[in-house]
């Protein structure tokens, strides 16, 4: 299976819930470069300076994240709102949660690439109208972790 995250740059935006270390490790194992912003202001600054392929945003940022999500969407950067891995989890559970998030990011990137390929060939708009309006956001269910 082709690794969709290899060589990709992923923004992690930390709030009160996420432990970025586990995500950074899981992304590095898939060949991605993770850059962590410790707050919303830093995240906006990073987005202005660098091109990201995907993002993971801490659900603990609550309403603060709305503008950031809109900005990511305007740049066609898929993102996930997540509340795990978090500090209260054991290390093994943190890594498991991080791996789940990384797998979901890979799916999002693959879906986006397929939609672009189909759009470029004119197939998406004609045959698959749902692809054109495909959401680039995911909210992971904390009950899974």
Helices and strands as residue ranges (DSSP letters): E 9-13, H 20-29, E 33-37, H 40-49, E 54-58, G 59-64, H 65-74, E 78-82, H 91-120, H 123-127, H 129-132, E 137-139, G 142-144
